[in-house]
Amino acid sequence: GMVALPLLPGGSENGAFDIDGDLIAGYSTTSIPGRRPVVWRTDGTLIDPIGGPIESCGVFVCGDGQSTAVRDGLVVGYRRYAAEESRAFAWTPQSKQSPMPGPSFPCGVARGRIACLPGRPRPASTLAFTAEWTLPAPPPGT
């Protein structure tokens, strides 16, 4: 049957963008303006891939962004940092969160390849790129 997808503390809205296997990529609002990336399991378990406290970083919640796609246990999304720079990230249950170098917004993931739109400023000739992205090995004992 249907499962309600829980919100982060203080949230009033959430949205799911992609589902694969037992993972769902999306966002949740909090009591602070903006959206935080979230991952749900299909049983309704809420996972906060940022893992930091829910607090203000200026106008928006720290880590403002969203999880945009999931495939084969790899969740991708973007989050804003204190300098308002958006950076893509990848998350797996084993490796947790790993930021992608350079400002970017991910679009999707398939067979380990992540298709991204570059952040601003971007060269006029670059509309999108794909990258082989290898997550770091999980720490020993996890």
N, C-alpha and C positions, 0 to 999 in steps of 0.2 A: 503494500500500500504506500501511500504518500507519507513522507516524513517532513516535519517542519524543520527548516534550517535555522538554528539559533543565531542570535545577534551577539556582537561583542557588548560588554557592559555599557549601558546607557544608550545603546543603538535603537533606532526606530525604523531602519530600512536596510535591506540587504538584496543582493542580486547574484544569480549564478550565471556564468558565461559558458562553461564547458564541463563535461562529465566524461570520464573514462575509467573503466574498472570500478573501484570503490571510492574514487576521489572526485570531488567537485571543486572547480575553481570559481572564485567570485570575490565579493566585497561585503563589508558591513560598515554601517555608520557607527559612531560612538556618541558620547555626550559632547564631544568637541567637533566643530565643523570639519567636513572632509570624509573620506572613506579609507578604510584600512583593508589591505589584501587579506583574504581568508581562504582556508581550505576546509571543506567538510568531507567527512566520510559519508557514504550513503546511508549509514545507520543514524545520521544526524550529529555525530561527534564534530565539534567545532575545533579547528586548529588555527592558531594565530602564527603564521610563518615569520612574522617580524619578531615576536617574542618579547619585545620591550614593553615598558609601561605605557599605558594610554595617557598621554599628556600632550599639551599644546607645544608646537614648535613654531610660534608666531601666529599666523592666521589659522592654519590647519593643524589637524592631529599629526603628531610625529609619525612618519611612515606613510603619509597619504598616498594612496594608489589603489591598485587592485590586482588580483590574480586573474589572468586572461585566458589561459589555456592549460589543459592537462592531457598527457599522453604517456602511456606505459609507466605510470608512477612518477613522472616528471611534471611538476607544476611550474609554469612561468608567469611572470607578471611584471609590474613596475611599481616603484615607490619613490617618493620625493625625499630628498635629504634636506638638512637645514638650509643649504644654499639654494633651495628650490630647484635643484637639478634632479631630473627624473632619471632613474637608473633601472635597467632590467634586472631581474633576479630569477634564479631557478631554485626550486625547493623539492627535496625528496624526503620521505620519512627517515632515511638513513643519513643523508648529508646535511639536513636542515637547509638554511638559506645560504646562497652563494651569489654575491652581486656580480653582474656582468660588467666588464670594463667599459667606460665611456658612457655618456648620456644616450639613452635609447628607450624605446617603447616596444616590448615584444608583441607580436601578433599571434603566433601559434608555434606548435612544436609537432614534429613527426619524425619518427625513426632517429631520434637523437639530434636532429637539426632544428635550430630555432630560427624562424624567420622574423626579422625585426625591422622596425622603422627607426632610422637614426633620429636622435634628439636634435634640438636646435643649438647652435647654428649647424646646418647641414649643407654640404656641397650641393649645388643646383643639379648636378649630374647624378646624384645618389638618391634614388627613390626608396629603395629597400635593399637589404642584404641578408644573406643567410650565413650562419657560422656554425662550425662544428664546435660544440661547447662541452667540455669534459668537466664534470663536477669533481671537486677534491675528494679524496678517499675519506670515508668516515673515520673518526678517531678510534683508536684501538679500544676494544671492549664494548662497542655500541652495536 
